[in-house]
Amino acid sequence: MKRELNNLPAPVSRIAVAVYNFEDQTGAFEPAEQIQNLSKAVTQGGASLLIRSLQEAGSGSWFTVVERESLNNLLKERQLVREMRQRYLGETTITAEDLPPLLLAGVLMEGGIIGFDSNTMTGGAGARLLGIGASTQYRQDTVTIYLRAVSVKSGEVLANVVTHKTVVSTLLRADTFRFISFDDILEAEAGITRNEPRNFAVQQAIDKAVLSLIAKGARKGLWSFADQAQGQTFLDQYALENGLDAETRQFAGRQTGISLATNSIRGANVH
């Protein structure tokens, strides 16, 4: 999924987006048997993972991500710059060249981790012959991500997607039980367990959500590809993988929703 996200065709122009938070909305705790476990089932750093995915889309060509998660820290640091320049340089006013205004975002990326379902599928198999046996077991959990793009200018939800990623845990075990003499018994057991990291699963689900949001926005004409032929090939492949019909594969060949991101107070707005 990461490779597909990085290899996205470039857009006509980069889109300035902001991520305030991307929280775990499940409230689920780590699955445990017979004991109480207060550890959260999924990562609490969803916003950081989403920012990473947005910055990697199209090898960095799609989004300009502005800092909003720690906005208070950013504003405090800028205030320190003003105070230090006034105190030590004697400046009574701070010009835009000394401290440029913050870049504004035209789109908010909202949503969160809305589902964590454990033991959605379990199973196993085993066999034993003459006291020697082997068995395997597996368990499958599912992480669900919701992502939406919201217009800063109008508050309209421009597009939204829901994606899922499975988390697989497997156990492989072998054992033997046999008599090596009249009154001596040999008993041995070995096993290995493999648990797919949940953070990796959440990252893949977020990558897929960003990819799906770009495809959905392109079909709605919110943004467009610089190379329309490459863009149409991407949309055709995406539609084929997701079972969409031929009509929904088409997209508007013009950019109607998002304006250019600039480094001024005017910023990027949604029209």
N, C-alpha and C positions, 0 to 999 in steps of 0.2 A: 504493500500500500504506500509506503514511503517513496518508493521509486516512481509510482504512478503520480504521486503528488508533485514530486520534483520535476517530472517530465511534462507537466502541463504546458500547453501552448501559451505563449505570452499574451497578455491583454493589450487593448489599445492604449490604456494608461493605468497607472497604479492607483489603487483605491485606499484612501486613508480610513482606517478602522480603529476602534477603541474597544478594549476588553476591560470592564470594571471588575467582574467576578465571573467565575464559572464553577459553581459550588457542587458539592455532593448533596443532592436533594433526596437521597434514599434513606438516610438515617440508619443504614444497615451496619451491623457489627460483624466482625470476623466470625465465620461459621466455626463452631466448636461443639464437641460432643462431651456431655457430662460435666463441663466446667463453664464458668462464666468468663467471657472474653470481652473486654471493653475496647479493643482495638477496632478501628473502622475497617469496613470491608474493602473500601476502595480509597484511592489517594485523595487527599484534601487539596492537592495542588493542581486542580484542573485548569485554572487560568494560565498557569505557566506552560502547561502542555499545549493549550490552545494557541497561545502566542507563538510557540515554537512551530506549530503546524502552519499558521498563517504566514510566518516569515519564510517558510520553506516552499510554499506553493509556487510552482513555476520557477523554481530556483531563485526565489526572492523577487520575482517580477510582478506578482499580483497585488500584494498588500503592503502599505506603509502602516505599521502598528505604532500607535502613540501610547505613551505610558499613562495609565489611569488607575491601575490597581494600587499603586503607592503614590497617588497624586499629592497627598499632604506632604510627604517627604520631598517631592520635587518642588512644590511651592515654597517650602521652608528654605530649601537650598537656594532658590532664586532670590528669596528675600535676603538671605545672607550676602549674596553677590551685590545686591543694591546697597545694603548697609556698609559693606566693606569698601565699596567704590566711593561712597559718600564720605566715609570717615578718613580714609587714607589717601584718596585722590582728590578730595574736595569737590566732587561732582554733585551739583544740586539736582540735576535731572539726568536720568538714564535714557540714552537714545536706543533706538531699535537696533543699531549696529553693535552697541555694547552688549545688549541683552535682547535678542530677537524674541518676538512673541511666540507663544506656544502654537504648534500646529494643531488645527482643529480637525476632528474626524467627521466624515460625512455619514458613516455607518457605525452603529453599535453592534457588536457580536455578543449575543446573550444566550442563556440556556444553562445547561448543567448536566451532571450525571443523574439521570432520572430513574435508573433501575439497576439493581443487582440481584439476580435470582440464582440462588445456589441449588445444587443438585437437580438441575433441570433434566439431566439424563445420567443414569448410573448403570453400571453393568460389569460383567467380568466373565472369566472362563478359567477352568482348571482341569487337571488330569493327574492320576496317580496310578503307578504300576509297581508292584513288588516293593512297596514302602518308599518309593521315590516319586515325588510329585512336584508340580509347578502350577502356578496360577497367576492371573493378571486381573486387575480391577481398574476401573476408570470412573471419573466423575466429571461432569461438565457444568460450569456456571456460565451465566450470561450477563454482560455489561451493556447497558443501553444509554446512548448519548442523544441529547436534544440540542440542536443549534439553530438559531434564527438570526437573520440580519434585519436591523431596525433602522429606518430612516431618521436621522437626527432632526431634519427640518420639519417633517410632518408627523413623526411618531408611528408611521405605518410599518407593519411587519412586511418586509419586502419578499422574504422567502424563508422557509423553515424546513428542516430535515430531521429525521430520526434514524439512527444507525445502531447496529448491534455487533458485538464481538464476543465470541465464546472463549472461556477460560477452561483449559483441560488439565486435569490432574490424573496421573496414571501411577499404578503400583504393580511392580513385577516381583514375584516371590517364588523361591524354590526351597524345598525341604526334603529331608530323608529320615526315615524311621525304620531301623532294621536290627535284627539280632546278629552280632558278630561272633558270639559264642553262646553257650547254654544259658548263662546268666548275665551276659554283658549286652547292653543295648546301645546302639549308636543313634543319636538324634542330633540333627543339625538343620539350621534354617538360615537363609540369607534373603535379602530383598533390597529393592531400591525404589524410591518414590521420586517422581518428577512433577513439580507444580509449575505451571506457566505463570510468570510474574503478572500480577494484576495491573501494575502500572504500565507494562508493555501492552496489555490488552486495551487499557483505556486510551493510550496514545494511538494505537491503531484505529480504534473506534472514532477518535477525534479527527485523525487524518482522513478517514473515510467521510466523516461529516463535512469537513471543509471541501473535499473533492466534490461531494454531492451538492453542496450549496452553490459552488461555482457553476456546475452543470445546470442546476435548476434556475439560477439567475440568468445564465446565458440563454436558456430557452424562453425565459420571460422578457428578454431584451433589456435587463437591468445593466448589463455590461457585455462586452463583445471581445472577440479575439483579434489580435493584430493580423494574423493570417487566418482568414475565414475558412480556407480549405482544411487546414490543420485542426481548427476549432470544430468543424463539422465532423471530421474523422473521430475526434475525441468524443463528441456527443453521440455519434452512432455507436461507438464501442460501449460507452456508458449505458446507453439505452438497451443495447443487446444484453449486457451483463445483468441489468436490472429488470428485464422483461417488459420494457416500454414499447409501445407500438410506433410505427414509422412516423405518424403525424406529430408525436411529441418530441421527436428527435430534431425537428427543425428549430432554428433559433433566429432571432432578429439580427440582421447584419449591421446594426447600428447601435451606438451606445446612447441609451435614453435615460439611464438612472443615475450614474455616478460621474461626478466631475473630477478634474485633475486635482491631485494633492499638491499643495504649495506650502512653502515655508513662511507663511505670513498669517496674520490674524484672520484673514479672509478664509483660509483653509480650504477644505473640500466639503462641498455640500451636496445634498441629494436634491435633484430637481423633480 
